[in-house]
Amino acid sequence: MAQYDSHSGSESPADRPNGEKNSKRSKSKDNGKKRSLDSDAATTGPNGTRALGERRSSVSKPARDFRDKPEPSPKKKKRKTSSVPAPVEEVPTPDEAGELAIRSPSPVIDFDGLSRPSAGTRQRLEEDDAQKEVRLARMKGAVKTLLECIGEDPDREGLLATPERYAKAMLFLTKGYQENVRDIVNGAIFQEGHNEMVIVKDIEVFSMCEHHLVPFNGKMHIGYIPANAVIGISKLPRIAEMFARRLQIQERLTKEVANAIMEVLQPQGVAVVMESSHLCMVMRGVQKTSSSTITSCVLGCFERKEKTRNEFLSLIGVNR
């Protein structure tokens, strides 16, 4: 028999049947599910999209593409304090100090003003007239050998003087190896207190591709913002010409001109842009006659400040 509470007259929980307990539990679960569905329906739009206030984070679940996974934040390393005293810097002697003052910190310009000098560069720069004749004779013999190797007769009338002409032309096209940056500038740096942008644009440049020994030519635009000192404007095309009269690639040529101006003038910033056509991809290879190549090098404030860089690009007509 079921027992009743003497005060309320209701049946005690211990004496309720198991079926009645299970039915109440299932009802509570159904009520919980219904409440969750109601809340989801309240935050879900008519097309099944979630409301703006309930949008889940895109990184809460694994990304579909492994490239979309956020990079872990770098952990800060704690500095370890050591009891070892700091090394004492050695003071250079007067001779060493003089040598350090003369030697250039730039990897482009050597201490005597040459660009990427090698043993052959210095020999050519320092040779006398007799040594020049020996060099020219060797080059003429090499050109004659090339003519024979391609199936030509170097002794026919039209090719008799070709080895000498080509040797002299090659020496002229690479005369930049013998030129010195400091001699080109020749002290033409003036303290004018000018701090606004200076641009020399549309400088014609001719150089030789070092991969195929065929020309590439185009135009170079040079701009800089002085730190009070300005350079003679004719020196900028001369510096470009010096670096172009070498065996080059356009990327390195652009960078060398910018670094040389940055070192010689020490302005707030330098920007160089070059656009050229390469005969090595016009006459041979892919043979794309209408293609052009644009390279740039920005240093100092041109690299740090987007507005300054965009002003330069708009003035030279690239950012239109």
TARASUL-V323715 format. One record per pair of residues at least 6 apart in sequence whose ideal C-beta (glycine too) atoms are under 7 Angstrom apart, sorted by the first residue. I is the first residue (numbers start at 1). J is the second residue. D is the distance in Angstrom with one decimal. If there is no record, write none. Layout:
BEGIN
i: {I | I}
j: {J | J}
d: {D | D}
END
This chain:
BEGIN
i: {2 | 2 | 3 | 3 | 4 | 4 | 5 | 43 | 43 | 43 | 44 | 45 | 59 | 63 | 92 | 102 | 103 | 104 | 104 | 104 | 106 | 106 | 108 | 108 | 108 | 108 | 109 | 109 | 109 | 109 | 110 | 112 | 113 | 113 | 113 | 113 | 114 | 114 | 115 | 115 | 115 | 121 | 124 | 124 | 125 | 127 | 136 | 139 | 139 | 140 | 140 | 140 | 143 | 143 | 143 | 143 | 144 | 144 | 147 | 147 | 147 | 148 | 152 | 153 | 154 | 173 | 173 | 174 | 174 | 174 | 175 | 176 | 176 | 176 | 176 | 176 | 177 | 179 | 181 | 181 | 181 | 184 | 184 | 184 | 184 | 185 | 185 | 185 | 188 | 188 | 188 | 189 | 189 | 189 | 190 | 190 | 191 | 191 | 192 | 193 | 194 | 194 | 194 | 195 | 195 | 195 | 197 | 197 | 197 | 197 | 198 | 198 | 198 | 198 | 199 | 199 | 199 | 199 | 199 | 200 | 200 | 200 | 200 | 201 | 201 | 202 | 202 | 203 | 203 | 203 | 203 | 203 | 204 | 205 | 205 | 205 | 205 | 205 | 205 | 205 | 205 | 206 | 206 | 206 | 207 | 207 | 207 | 207 | 207 | 208 | 208 | 208 | 209 | 209 | 209 | 209 | 210 | 210 | 210 | 211 | 212 | 214 | 214 | 214 | 215 | 216 | 216 | 216 | 216 | 216 | 217 | 217 | 218 | 218 | 218 | 218 | 219 | 220 | 220 | 220 | 221 | 221 | 222 | 222 | 222 | 222 | 222 | 223 | 223 | 224 | 224 | 224 | 224 | 224 | 225 | 225 | 225 | 225 | 226 | 227 | 227 | 227 | 229 | 231 | 239 | 239 | 239 | 240 | 243 | 243 | 243 | 244 | 250 | 250 | 250 | 250 | 251 | 253 | 254 | 254 | 254 | 254 | 254 | 255 | 257 | 258 | 258 | 258 | 258 | 261 | 262 | 262 | 262 | 267 | 268 | 268 | 269 | 269 | 269 | 269 | 269 | 270 | 270 | 270 | 271 | 271 | 271 | 271 | 272 | 272 | 273 | 273 | 273 | 273 | 274 | 275 | 275 | 276 | 276 | 277 | 278 | 281 | 281 | 282 | 282 | 298 | 301 | 302 | 302 | 302 | 310 | 313 | 314}
j: {11 | 15 | 12 | 15 | 10 | 11 | 12 | 50 | 51 | 54 | 50 | 51 | 70 | 69 | 100 | 111 | 111 | 110 | 111 | 263 | 259 | 263 | 115 | 256 | 259 | 260 | 115 | 181 | 260 | 263 | 117 | 180 | 180 | 181 | 182 | 183 | 121 | 180 | 181 | 243 | 256 | 177 | 177 | 178 | 178 | 135 | 167 | 167 | 170 | 163 | 164 | 167 | 162 | 163 | 166 | 167 | 154 | 163 | 154 | 159 | 162 | 154 | 159 | 159 | 163 | 208 | 245 | 245 | 246 | 247 | 245 | 242 | 243 | 244 | 245 | 246 | 246 | 242 | 239 | 260 | 264 | 235 | 238 | 239 | 242 | 231 | 235 | 264 | 231 | 232 | 235 | 229 | 231 | 265 | 229 | 230 | 228 | 229 | 230 | 228 | 226 | 228 | 230 | 225 | 226 | 228 | 223 | 225 | 311 | 312 | 223 | 224 | 226 | 230 | 221 | 223 | 312 | 315 | 316 | 222 | 233 | 236 | 237 | 221 | 316 | 219 | 221 | 219 | 220 | 222 | 237 | 240 | 219 | 217 | 218 | 219 | 220 | 240 | 244 | 274 | 276 | 215 | 217 | 244 | 215 | 216 | 244 | 248 | 253 | 215 | 247 | 248 | 216 | 249 | 278 | 280 | 247 | 248 | 249 | 280 | 280 | 279 | 280 | 283 | 279 | 250 | 276 | 277 | 278 | 279 | 276 | 277 | 274 | 275 | 276 | 277 | 275 | 240 | 272 | 274 | 273 | 316 | 236 | 240 | 257 | 261 | 272 | 271 | 312 | 261 | 265 | 267 | 269 | 270 | 267 | 268 | 269 | 301 | 267 | 266 | 267 | 268 | 265 | 265 | 257 | 260 | 261 | 257 | 253 | 256 | 257 | 253 | 274 | 276 | 293 | 295 | 295 | 274 | 272 | 274 | 295 | 296 | 297 | 297 | 272 | 270 | 272 | 297 | 299 | 270 | 270 | 299 | 300 | 300 | 300 | 301 | 299 | 300 | 301 | 302 | 303 | 299 | 300 | 302 | 298 | 302 | 309 | 312 | 296 | 297 | 294 | 296 | 316 | 318 | 295 | 292 | 294 | 292 | 293 | 292 | 293 | 288 | 291 | 288 | 289 | 309 | 308 | 308 | 309 | 312 | 319 | 319 | 320}
d: {5.6 | 5.4 | 6.1 | 5.8 | 6.7 | 6.3 | 6.1 | 6.0 | 4.7 | 4.2 | 5.9 | 6.4 | 5.5 | 5.0 | 6.5 | 5.6 | 4.1 | 6.6 | 5.7 | 6.4 | 5.7 | 4.6 | 6.0 | 5.2 | 4.5 | 6.0 | 6.1 | 5.6 | 6.0 | 5.9 | 5.1 | 6.9 | 3.9 | 4.6 | 4.1 | 6.7 | 6.4 | 6.2 | 6.9 | 6.3 | 6.3 | 4.9 | 6.3 | 6.1 | 5.0 | 7.0 | 5.5 | 3.7 | 6.8 | 4.1 | 5.4 | 5.1 | 6.9 | 3.9 | 4.8 | 6.1 | 4.7 | 4.7 | 4.3 | 6.1 | 7.0 | 6.0 | 6.3 | 6.9 | 6.9 | 5.6 | 6.3 | 6.1 | 5.9 | 6.6 | 5.0 | 4.7 | 6.2 | 6.8 | 3.2 | 4.6 | 6.0 | 4.7 | 6.9 | 5.7 | 6.3 | 6.5 | 5.0 | 6.2 | 5.9 | 6.9 | 5.5 | 5.6 | 6.2 | 3.6 | 5.6 | 5.4 | 5.4 | 6.4 | 6.7 | 5.6 | 5.8 | 5.3 | 5.1 | 5.2 | 5.1 | 6.9 | 5.4 | 6.8 | 6.0 | 6.8 | 5.9 | 5.3 | 6.8 | 6.7 | 6.6 | 5.7 | 6.7 | 6.6 | 6.8 | 4.1 | 6.9 | 5.8 | 6.5 | 5.1 | 5.7 | 4.8 | 6.6 | 4.3 | 5.0 | 5.0 | 7.0 | 6.3 | 4.5 | 6.7 | 4.8 | 5.4 | 6.1 | 6.5 | 5.9 | 6.7 | 4.9 | 5.9 | 4.8 | 6.8 | 6.9 | 6.2 | 4.6 | 6.3 | 7.0 | 5.9 | 4.2 | 4.6 | 6.2 | 5.9 | 5.4 | 6.6 | 5.5 | 7.0 | 6.2 | 4.9 | 3.7 | 6.1 | 6.2 | 6.5 | 4.3 | 4.6 | 5.1 | 6.8 | 5.5 | 6.6 | 5.1 | 6.5 | 4.1 | 6.3 | 5.9 | 6.6 | 6.1 | 5.0 | 2.6 | 6.1 | 5.8 | 5.3 | 6.6 | 4.5 | 4.7 | 4.2 | 4.8 | 6.8 | 6.8 | 7.0 | 5.4 | 4.7 | 4.8 | 6.1 | 6.7 | 4.6 | 6.6 | 4.7 | 5.7 | 4.3 | 5.1 | 5.9 | 5.0 | 6.4 | 5.3 | 5.1 | 6.3 | 5.2 | 6.0 | 5.6 | 6.4 | 5.3 | 5.6 | 4.8 | 5.5 | 6.2 | 6.1 | 5.9 | 5.8 | 5.2 | 5.3 | 6.8 | 5.3 | 4.9 | 4.4 | 6.6 | 4.9 | 4.7 | 5.2 | 4.9 | 4.3 | 4.0 | 5.6 | 5.0 | 4.8 | 5.2 | 6.9 | 6.9 | 5.5 | 4.7 | 5.8 | 3.0 | 3.6 | 4.2 | 7.0 | 4.7 | 6.3 | 6.8 | 4.7 | 4.2 | 6.9 | 4.9 | 6.7 | 5.0 | 6.8 | 4.6 | 6.2 | 6.1 | 5.3 | 5.6 | 4.7 | 6.7 | 5.8 | 5.4 | 6.3 | 6.0 | 6.7 | 6.8 | 5.2 | 5.9 | 5.5 | 5.6 | 5.0 | 6.4 | 5.8 | 3.4 | 6.7}
END
